[in-house]
């Protein structure tokens, strides 16, 4: 990555809707030259142009989940189980005591509590030695997250994690809005 790439990326981070003409002006290229650079950055996987969401604007409640997995197989099972979960924003494999760290979101405090301890929780997976759950109070530098809204289908009978919301006590008592992928979902995503 050279200085031109850095300037293109910086401009797009400030305003993802920047025109090719404005990008070209910023880096001293023609519009076609800027377009080719941008396409190259996308093609080689350096950048991805996407929409980010401000959880505060949607009144969402983010949390950090830290997991210590006892084996690589158990880690793979968790990753497979939650790969299509719209509540899981990102999962990071780390080196240290907690070897999986996830960023999750929920529509209400009660739903956040549900996803911290119920069957649909990351923490209820097989192979977890210990876990921590930290609701996020403030976000600094940028409030935007890559919330996976594209996974909200509202059509399934069973959530991607293979849990049914209907028989859940918290769902019945309206302390959880359910899974955004299921037809009985009552939330705002």
C-alpha positions in Angstrom: 0.0 0.0 0.0 1.4 3.3 -1.0 0.5 6.9 -0.1 -2.1 7.1 -2.9 -3.9 4.0 -1.5 -3.8 5.5 2.0 -5.3 8.8 0.7 -8.1 6.9 -1.1 -8.8 4.8 2.0 -8.8 7.8 4.3 -11.2 9.8 2.1 -13.6 6.8 1.9 -13.4 6.3 5.6 -14.5 10.0 6.1 -17.2 9.7 3.4 -18.0 6.3 1.8 -20.1 8.1 -0.8 -17.2 10.2 -2.1 -17.4 10.4 -5.9 -14.6 9.1 -8.2 -14.1 12.7 -9.3 -13.5 13.9 -5.7 -11.2 10.9 -5.0 -9.2 11.7 -8.2 -8.8 15.3 -7.1 -7.6 14.2 -3.7 -4.9 12.0 -5.1 -4.0 13.9 -8.2 -5.3 11.3 -10.7 -7.9 11.2 -13.4 -11.3 9.7 -12.5 -10.4 6.6 -14.4 -7.1 6.3 -12.6 -8.8 6.7 -9.2 -11.4 4.1 -10.3 -8.7 1.6 -11.2 -6.9 2.1 -7.9 -10.2 1.6 -6.0 -11.0 -1.5 -8.0 -7.5 -2.9 -7.3 -8.0 -2.2 -3.5 -11.3 -4.1 -3.6 -10.1 -6.9 -5.8 -7.1 -7.8 -3.6 -9.2 -7.7 -0.4 -7.6 -4.5 1.1 -10.9 -2.7 1.4 -14.6 -3.4 1.2 -17.2 -0.7 0.6 -20.1 -1.4 2.9 -22.7 0.3 5.1 -22.0 0.5 8.8 -24.7 1.0 11.4 -24.7 3.2 14.6 -26.2 0.9 17.3 -27.2 4.0 19.4 -29.3 5.3 16.5 -31.3 2.1 16.6 -31.2 1.9 20.4 -29.2 -1.4 20.2 -27.2 -2.6 23.2 -23.7 -4.0 22.3 -21.7 -6.3 24.5 -18.4 -8.1 24.5 -18.3 -11.9 25.2 -15.0 -13.5 26.1 -14.7 -17.2 25.9 -12.0 -19.6 26.9 -12.4 -22.7 24.7 -10.9 -26.0 25.7 -10.1 -27.2 22.2 -9.8 -26.2 18.5 -12.8 -28.5 17.7 -15.0 -26.7 20.3 -13.9 -23.4 18.8 -14.9 -24.5 15.3 -18.3 -25.7 16.6 -19.0 -22.3 18.1 -17.9 -20.5 14.9 -20.1 -22.8 12.8 -23.1 -22.5 15.1 -23.1 -18.7 15.1 -21.8 -17.9 11.6 -25.3 -16.9 10.5 -26.4 -15.2 13.7 -27.4 -11.5 13.1 -26.7 -10.7 16.7 -23.0 -11.6 16.4 -21.3 -8.6 14.9 -17.8 -10.0 14.9 -15.8 -12.9 16.5 -12.1 -12.7 17.0 -9.7 -15.6 17.7 -7.1 -14.3 20.2 -4.0 -15.6 21.9 -4.2 -15.7 25.7 -6.6 -16.9 28.4 -9.7 -16.0 26.5 -9.2 -17.4 23.0 -12.5 -16.2 21.4 -13.9 -12.7 21.8 -17.2 -11.7 20.3 -19.0 -8.4 19.8 -22.8 -8.9 20.0 -25.9 -6.7 19.9 -29.4 -6.9 21.3 -32.5 -4.7 20.9 -33.3 -4.4 24.6 -31.5 -4.8 27.9 -33.7 -7.8 28.6 -32.8 -9.4 25.3 -29.1 -8.7 26.1 -29.6 -10.6 29.3 -31.2 -13.5 27.5 -28.3 -13.8 25.0 -25.9 -13.7 27.9 -27.3 -16.8 29.5 -30.0 -18.7 27.6 -29.6 -21.6 25.2 -29.0 -19.2 22.3 -26.0 -17.7 24.1 -22.4 -18.0 22.9 -21.6 -18.9 26.5 -23.9 -22.0 26.5 -21.8 -23.8 23.9 -20.0 -27.0 24.4 -16.3 -26.8 25.3 -16.2 -23.5 27.2 -14.0 -23.5 30.3 -14.9 -20.0 31.4 -16.5 -16.9 30.0 -17.1 -13.2 30.7 -19.9 -11.0 29.4 -19.5 -7.2 29.4 -22.3 -4.8 28.2 -20.7 -1.8 26.4 -21.6 1.5 28.0 -19.8 3.9 25.6 -18.2 3.7 22.2 -15.3 5.9 21.2 -13.6 7.0 18.0 -16.4 5.7 15.7 -19.9 4.7 16.8 -20.5 2.6 13.6 -20.4 -1.2 13.6 -20.8 -3.8 10.8 -24.1 -5.2 12.1 -25.1 -8.0 9.9 -28.5 -6.8 8.9 -28.4 -8.9 5.8 -28.9 -12.0 8.0 -32.2 -10.7 9.4 -34.7 -12.9 7.5 -37.7 -13.2 9.8 -38.7 -16.4 8.0 -37.1 -19.4 9.9 -38.8 -21.6 12.4 -35.6 -22.4 14.2 -32.7 -19.9 14.7 -29.4 -20.5 12.9 -27.9 -21.7 16.3 -30.6 -24.5 16.3 -32.6 -23.0 19.2 -36.3 -22.4 19.1 -37.6 -19.2 20.6 -41.2 -20.4 21.3 -40.6 -22.7 24.2 -38.1 -20.3 25.9 -39.4 -18.9 29.2 -37.9 -15.5 28.6 -39.6 -15.2 25.2 -42.9 -16.3 26.6 -42.7 -13.7 29.3 -41.7 -11.0 26.7 -38.3 -10.5 28.3 -36.7 -11.4 24.9 -37.7 -10.3 21.4 -36.5 -13.6 19.9 -34.2 -14.3 17.1 -34.2 -11.8 14.1 -34.1 -14.8 11.7 -37.3 -16.4 12.9 -41.0 -15.7 12.0 -42.0 -15.0 15.6 -39.4 -12.2 16.0 -40.7 -9.1 17.8 -37.8 -6.7 17.6 -36.7 -3.7 15.6 -33.8 -5.1 13.4 
